Amino acid sequence: MLKLNQIHDLPEALLEIKNSTDIHTVFDQPTLLFVEGKHKHPLFVSILLHANEDTGFLAIQQLLRKYSQPHHQLPRSMIIFFGNIEASKKGLRRLKGQPDYNRVWPGGDHPECEETRLMQNVVDVVAQHKPFASIDIHNNTGKNPHYGCINRLEPRFFKLAALFSRTVVFFETPKGVQSMAMAEYCPSITLECGQPHQPHGIKHAADYVETVLHLDDLDSHPVESKDIDIYQTVARVIVPRETTFSFTRQDVDIHFHPELEKLNFSELSGETVFAETRNNANLQALDEHEQDITDELFEVKNHQIILKKPLMPAMLTLDENIIRQDCLCYLMKRLALE
């Protein structure tokens, strides 16, 4: 049975473990850790929702080590959520049979289960403390720049995003994500910090969280269009379950180029070739309402899958397990900041 631990004393062991795969030696269940700071409205940070993405854990551990020293008090209180403890033992995104821990938050459409009740409990507890802002830290499996994702086109969300990167993605699907649930209570953001284990990603995340901890408000100095590039997700691209695919073999329905991920955050023209195909197999594109818009975006011609419109892909990955569990990529269009 899943239960939510709530811890108010910083465990020394948390500062000493070397890897996120050892977090189960400190917490035996998903855990909220409360750390007191000077400003009482806390910053909420979630990590290890995808348990193989360790940048958030290592960044927060780095901050906690710094502020656990004598005469070093956090500038603002924090509530830290340690998510999928069980999957972290094996360094997996999620265990077989588990739902995705970033698809089961309030506002989603996942059937009720232990995990949806857990996340509802987390939101209820955090909301009682009137959070200042919310940060959910993730990694990409493919090669991507660092960028922030927001779910509302509002000034405080822009400010929170611009402090991390000038590249910002606005999305409304998938539902059931942490940032969308927390947007009901405070400005929220999902950080995409490149691939796991990379020192510059860990430092970027740690520096960003520390910057937000020092803010008094998010209302001053509005973000101007020259300071930020905003893209909106228009489609999630999946490989149909019955379709075989590979990056290395050609005896499959869809054969992707092994360097496909290099297209991430490139503004592609129409007529861009996404893959070679047999038997007229095609990708599937779903809009923000989960409606099939494949015919608008892709066509099969001369044994190739071709993008029909100028769009920008993000989160393209070569990890075939992630493609099956989640998606191949998202496609985006540029938005004007008004």
C-alpha positions as CSV (number, residue, x, y, z in Angstrom):
1,M,0.0,0.0,0.0
2,L,1.3,3.4,-0.9
3,K,1.3,6.0,1.8
4,L,2.7,9.5,2.0
5,N,5.5,10.1,4.4
6,Q,5.7,13.7,5.9
7,I,9.1,14.5,7.4
8,H,10.0,17.7,9.2
9,D,13.6,16.9,10.1
10,L,16.3,16.8,7.5
11,P,17.8,13.2,7.5
12,E,21.6,13.3,7.6
13,A,21.6,10.2,5.4
14,L,19.9,12.1,2.6
15,L,23.0,14.3,2.3
16,E,25.4,11.3,2.3
17,I,24.0,8.9,-0.3
18,K,25.8,9.0,-3.7
19,N,23.0,8.2,-6.1
20,S,19.2,8.5,-6.4
21,T,19.1,4.7,-6.6
22,D,19.9,4.7,-2.9
23,I,17.0,7.0,-1.9
24,H,15.0,4.0,-0.6
25,T,17.6,3.7,2.2
26,V,16.4,7.0,3.5
27,F,12.7,7.0,2.5
28,D,10.6,3.8,2.2
29,Q,7.6,5.6,0.6
30,P,6.9,8.7,-1.5
31,T,7.8,11.5,0.9
32,L,7.2,15.2,1.5
33,L,10.2,16.8,3.2
34,F,9.6,20.1,4.9
35,V,12.6,22.4,5.3
36,E,12.2,25.7,7.1
37,G,13.5,29.0,5.7
38,K,13.2,32.7,6.3
39,H,10.1,33.3,4.1
40,K,7.3,31.1,5.2
41,H,5.4,30.7,2.0
42,P,7.3,27.6,0.7
43,L,8.7,26.8,-2.7
44,F,7.4,23.3,-3.7
45,V,9.8,21.1,-5.7
46,S,9.1,17.6,-7.0
47,I,11.8,15.2,-8.0
48,L,12.0,11.6,-9.2
49,L,8.5,11.5,-10.6
50,H,10.4,9.7,-13.4
51,A,12.7,7.7,-11.3
52,N,15.6,7.4,-13.8
53,E,15.9,11.2,-14.1
54,D,18.3,12.1,-11.3
55,T,19.2,15.7,-12.0
56,G,16.5,17.0,-9.6
57,F,17.7,14.7,-6.8
58,L,21.3,15.7,-7.2
59,A,20.5,19.4,-7.5
60,I,18.3,19.4,-4.4
61,Q,20.9,17.3,-2.5
62,Q,23.5,19.9,-3.4
63,L,21.3,22.8,-2.1
64,L,20.4,21.0,1.1
65,R,24.1,20.3,1.8
66,K,24.8,24.0,1.4
67,Y,22.0,25.2,3.6
68,S,22.5,22.6,6.3
69,Q,25.8,24.2,7.2
70,P,25.9,26.4,10.4
71,H,24.6,29.9,9.9
72,H,23.1,29.0,6.5
73,Q,19.3,29.2,6.6
74,L,17.3,28.8,3.4
75,P,16.0,32.1,2.2
76,R,12.6,30.6,1.8
77,S,11.0,27.4,3.2
78,M,10.8,24.4,0.9
79,I,8.6,21.4,0.5
80,I,10.3,18.7,-1.5
81,F,8.4,15.7,-2.9
82,F,10.4,12.5,-3.5
83,G,8.2,10.6,-6.0
84,N,8.7,7.1,-7.3
85,I,10.9,5.5,-4.6
86,E,10.3,1.9,-5.8
87,A,11.4,2.6,-9.4
88,S,14.4,4.6,-8.2
89,K,15.9,1.4,-6.7
90,K,16.3,0.0,-10.2
91,G,17.0,3.3,-12.0
92,L,13.8,3.0,-14.1
93,R,11.3,5.6,-15.2
94,R,8.6,3.5,-13.7
95,L,8.2,-0.2,-12.8
96,K,6.1,-2.6,-15.0
97,G,2.5,-2.2,-13.9
98,Q,3.0,1.2,-12.4
99,P,1.3,4.3,-13.9
100,D,3.5,7.2,-14.9
101,Y,4.0,9.3,-11.8
102,N,3.6,12.5,-13.9
103,R,0.3,11.5,-15.4
104,V,-1.7,10.8,-12.2
105,W,-2.0,14.3,-10.6
106,P,-5.4,16.0,-10.0
107,G,-7.0,17.2,-13.2
108,G,-5.9,14.3,-15.3
109,D,-8.0,11.5,-16.8
110,H,-6.2,8.5,-15.3
111,P,-8.6,6.1,-13.6
112,E,-8.6,6.3,-9.8
113,C,-5.8,4.2,-8.2
114,E,-3.3,4.3,-5.3
115,E,-1.1,6.8,-7.3
116,T,-3.9,9.2,-8.1
117,R,-5.0,9.3,-4.4
118,L,-1.3,9.8,-3.4
119,M,-0.9,12.8,-5.7
120,Q,-4.2,14.3,-4.5
121,N,-2.9,14.0,-1.0
122,V,0.3,15.7,-1.9
123,V,-1.6,18.7,-3.5
124,D,-3.9,19.0,-0.6
125,V,-1.0,19.1,1.9
126,V,1.1,21.6,-0.1
127,A,-1.9,23.9,-0.9
128,Q,-2.5,24.3,2.8
129,H,0.9,26.0,3.1
130,K,0.1,28.6,0.3
131,P,3.1,27.8,-1.9
132,F,5.1,30.7,-3.5
133,A,5.8,28.7,-6.7
134,S,6.2,25.1,-7.8
135,I,9.0,23.4,-9.7
136,D,9.0,19.9,-11.2
137,I,12.5,18.8,-12.3
138,H,13.0,16.4,-15.2
139,N,15.5,15.1,-17.7
140,N,15.2,14.2,-21.4
141,T,16.2,10.9,-22.9
142,G,17.1,12.6,-26.2
143,K,19.4,15.4,-26.9
144,N,17.6,18.7,-26.1
145,P,18.6,22.1,-24.9
146,H,17.5,23.0,-21.4
147,Y,14.0,24.6,-21.4
148,G,11.0,25.3,-19.2
149,C,7.4,24.2,-19.7
150,I,4.4,26.1,-18.5
151,N,0.7,25.5,-18.7
152,R,-0.6,29.1,-18.4
153,L,0.2,32.1,-20.6
154,E,0.4,34.5,-17.6
155,P,3.1,37.0,-16.6
156,R,4.2,35.2,-13.4
157,F,4.5,32.0,-15.3
158,F,6.6,33.7,-18.0
159,K,8.8,35.2,-15.3
160,L,9.4,31.8,-13.7
161,A,10.3,30.3,-17.0
162,A,12.5,33.1,-18.3
163,L,14.7,32.8,-15.2
164,F,15.6,29.2,-16.4
165,S,15.9,29.6,-20.2
166,R,14.7,31.8,-23.0
167,T,13.2,28.7,-24.6
168,V,9.8,28.0,-23.1
169,V,7.2,25.4,-24.1
170,F,3.5,26.0,-23.4
171,F,1.5,22.8,-23.3
172,E,-2.0,21.7,-22.4
173,T,-1.6,17.9,-22.8
174,P,-0.8,15.5,-21.5
175,K,-3.1,16.1,-18.5
176,G,-2.4,14.8,-15.0
177,V,1.0,16.4,-14.7
178,Q,2.4,18.1,-11.6
179,S,2.8,21.6,-13.1
180,M,-0.8,21.7,-14.3
181,A,-2.2,20.5,-10.9
182,M,-0.1,23.1,-9.0
183,A,-1.0,25.9,-11.4
184,E,-4.3,26.1,-9.6
185,Y,-2.4,27.4,-6.5
186,C,0.7,29.2,-7.7
187,P,3.0,29.8,-10.6
188,S,4.4,26.5,-11.7
189,I,7.0,25.1,-14.2
190,T,8.5,21.9,-15.4
191,L,12.2,22.1,-15.9
192,E,13.8,19.9,-18.7
193,C,17.4,19.7,-17.8
194,G,18.9,17.7,-20.6
195,Q,20.1,14.2,-20.1
196,P,20.6,12.6,-16.7
197,H,23.9,12.6,-14.8
198,Q,25.3,15.7,-16.5
199,P,27.1,18.1,-14.2
200,H,26.0,21.2,-16.1
201,G,22.4,20.1,-15.8
202,I,22.7,19.5,-12.1
203,K,24.3,22.9,-11.6
204,H,21.7,24.7,-13.8
205,A,18.8,23.2,-11.8
206,A,20.4,23.9,-8.4
207,D,21.3,27.5,-9.4
208,Y,17.7,28.0,-10.7
209,V,16.0,26.7,-7.5
210,E,18.3,28.9,-5.4
211,T,17.5,31.9,-7.5
212,V,13.7,31.3,-7.0
213,L,14.3,30.8,-3.3
214,H,15.7,34.3,-3.1
215,L,12.8,36.0,-5.0
216,D,10.4,38.2,-3.0
217,D,7.8,38.1,-5.7
218,L,7.2,37.2,-9.4
219,D,5.2,40.3,-10.4
220,S,8.0,42.8,-11.0
221,H,9.8,43.3,-14.3
222,P,7.5,41.9,-16.9
223,V,9.1,39.6,-19.5
224,E,9.4,41.2,-22.9
225,S,9.1,39.3,-26.2
226,K,12.8,39.8,-27.0
227,D,13.7,37.9,-23.8
228,I,11.8,34.7,-24.4
229,D,11.0,32.3,-27.2
230,I,7.6,30.5,-26.6
231,Y,6.5,27.4,-28.4
232,Q,3.1,25.7,-28.1
233,T,2.7,22.0,-28.3
234,V,0.3,21.1,-31.2
235,A,0.7,17.3,-31.3
236,R,2.1,14.3,-29.5
237,V,3.5,11.8,-31.9
238,I,3.4,8.1,-31.1
239,V,4.2,4.9,-32.8
240,P,1.0,2.8,-33.1
241,R,1.2,-0.2,-30.8
242,E,0.8,-2.7,-33.6
243,T,3.6,-1.1,-35.6
244,T,7.2,-2.3,-35.3
245,F,10.0,0.2,-35.4
246,S,13.8,0.4,-35.0
247,F,16.7,2.8,-35.3
248,T,19.1,0.1,-36.3
249,R,17.1,-2.6,-38.1
250,Q,15.4,-2.2,-41.4
251,D,13.1,-5.3,-41.4
252,V,10.5,-3.3,-39.4
253,D,7.4,-1.2,-40.3
254,I,9.1,2.1,-39.5
255,H,12.9,2.6,-39.6
256,F,14.1,5.8,-38.0
257,H,17.4,7.5,-38.8
258,P,19.8,6.8,-35.9
259,E,20.5,10.6,-35.5
260,L,16.9,11.6,-35.5
261,E,17.2,13.3,-32.1
262,K,19.4,15.9,-33.6
263,L,16.2,17.5,-35.0
264,N,15.1,18.5,-31.5
265,F,14.3,22.2,-31.4
266,S,15.0,22.7,-35.1
267,E,12.4,24.6,-37.0
268,L,11.6,22.1,-39.7
269,S,10.1,22.8,-43.1
270,G,7.3,20.9,-44.7
271,E,8.6,17.9,-46.6
272,T,11.0,16.9,-43.8
273,V,11.5,13.1,-43.9
274,F,10.9,11.5,-40.5
275,A,11.4,7.9,-41.3
276,E,11.5,5.1,-43.9
277,T,8.4,2.9,-44.0
278,R,7.2,-0.4,-45.2
279,N,3.6,-1.5,-45.8
280,N,2.4,2.2,-45.7
281,A,2.9,2.2,-41.9
282,N,2.6,5.7,-40.5
283,L,3.1,7.5,-37.2
284,Q,0.1,8.8,-35.3
285,A,-0.3,12.5,-34.2
286,L,-2.7,13.4,-31.4
287,D,-3.8,17.0,-30.6
288,E,-4.3,18.5,-27.1
289,H,-7.8,16.8,-27.0
290,E,-6.3,13.4,-28.0
291,Q,-8.0,13.7,-31.4
292,D,-6.2,12.1,-34.3
293,I,-4.6,14.7,-36.6
294,T,-2.2,12.4,-38.4
295,D,-3.5,13.3,-41.8
296,E,-2.9,17.0,-41.1
297,L,0.8,16.5,-40.2
298,F,2.1,13.4,-41.9
299,E,1.9,11.7,-45.2
300,V,3.4,8.5,-46.6
301,K,5.1,9.0,-50.0
302,N,7.7,6.9,-51.8
303,H,8.2,4.7,-48.7
304,Q,8.9,7.7,-46.5
305,I,7.0,9.3,-43.7
306,I,7.0,13.1,-44.4
307,L,6.1,16.0,-42.2
308,K,3.6,18.2,-44.1
309,K,3.8,21.4,-42.1
310,P,6.6,23.6,-40.8
311,L,6.9,22.6,-37.1
312,M,9.5,22.1,-34.4
313,P,10.0,18.7,-32.6
314,A,11.0,18.4,-29.0
315,M,11.9,15.4,-26.8
316,L,12.8,13.1,-29.8
317,T,14.5,10.1,-28.2
318,L,16.3,7.0,-29.4
319,D,15.2,5.1,-26.3
320,E,12.7,2.5,-27.7
321,N,11.3,1.7,-24.3
322,I,10.4,5.4,-23.6
323,I,8.9,5.7,-27.1
324,R,6.6,2.7,-26.2
325,Q,5.8,4.0,-22.7
326,D,5.3,7.6,-23.6
327,C,5.8,9.0,-27.2
328,L,8.3,9.6,-30.0
329,C,8.2,13.4,-29.6
330,Y,6.1,16.5,-29.4
331,L,5.6,18.9,-32.3
332,M,5.4,22.6,-31.6
333,K,4.7,26.0,-33.2
334,R,6.1,29.4,-32.3
335,L,3.8,31.7,-30.2
336,A,3.9,35.5,-30.1
337,L,4.2,37.0,-26.6
338,E,1.6,39.7,-26.4
